Amino acid sequence: MLNPRVIHVIPTDDYCLQLIFSNGEKGVYDCTGLLSFGVFQELKALAYFKQVKVEEGTVIWPNQQDICPDTLYLDSEKISQ
């Protein structure tokens, strides 16, 4: 069975993504660990980081950086409703 997919994202000033998943759960995914790797270095520019959007159940940026939806779900810190 597939993990829930992302249906809504809000970027924060500290490089985290507030996420709402298709099962109604909410979580926060910390992107700071990605910022020094390859294509993700572009996300260090906060204005660019904040251009994140939801596409096909995951998050994506204008230059096609994305994060696996399973990673987002499994590694996000879940927030109580």
C-alpha positions in Angstrom: 0.0 0.0 0.0 1.3 3.5 -0.9 2.0 6.0 1.8 -0.2 9.1 1.8 0.7 11.8 -0.7 1.1 15.6 -0.2 -2.0 17.7 -0.9 -0.8 21.0 0.5 2.5 22.6 1.4 3.6 25.8 3.2 7.3 26.7 3.3 8.7 28.3 6.4 11.6 30.8 6.9 13.7 28.1 8.5 13.7 25.8 5.5 10.9 23.5 6.7 7.8 22.4 4.8 4.5 22.2 6.6 2.6 19.4 4.9 -0.9 18.1 4.7 -1.2 14.5 3.5 -4.0 12.8 1.6 -5.0 10.9 4.8 -5.5 14.2 6.7 -2.3 13.9 8.7 -0.1 17.0 9.1 3.7 17.0 9.3 6.8 19.1 9.1 9.7 18.1 6.9 13.1 19.8 7.6 14.9 20.5 4.4 18.1 21.9 6.0 19.9 18.6 5.5 19.4 18.8 1.7 20.8 22.3 1.2 24.4 21.3 0.7 23.7 18.6 -1.9 23.8 19.0 -5.6 20.7 20.3 -7.2 19.2 21.2 -3.8 21.9 23.9 -3.1 19.6 26.3 -5.1 17.1 26.0 -2.3 19.4 28.0 0.0 18.0 31.1 -1.5 14.9 31.5 0.7 12.9 33.3 -2.0 13.5 30.3 -4.3 12.8 27.8 -1.5 9.4 29.5 -1.0 8.4 28.8 -4.6 7.6 25.2 -3.7 4.3 23.8 -4.9 2.5 20.5 -4.8 2.5 18.4 -8.0 1.4 14.8 -8.4 1.4 14.1 -4.7 4.8 15.5 -3.8 6.6 18.9 -3.6 8.5 20.4 -6.5 10.4 23.7 -7.2 10.6 25.6 -10.5 13.8 24.0 -11.6 12.5 20.5 -11.1 14.0 19.7 -7.7 11.6 17.4 -5.9 11.5 15.1 -2.9 10.2 11.6 -2.9 6.7 11.6 -1.5 7.4 8.5 0.6 10.4 10.3 2.2 8.2 13.3 2.9 5.7 11.2 4.7 8.0 8.8 6.5 10.6 11.5 7.6 8.3 14.3 8.5 7.6 15.1 12.1 3.8 14.5 12.5 1.7 17.2 14.2 -1.3 16.4 16.3 -4.6 17.6 15.0 
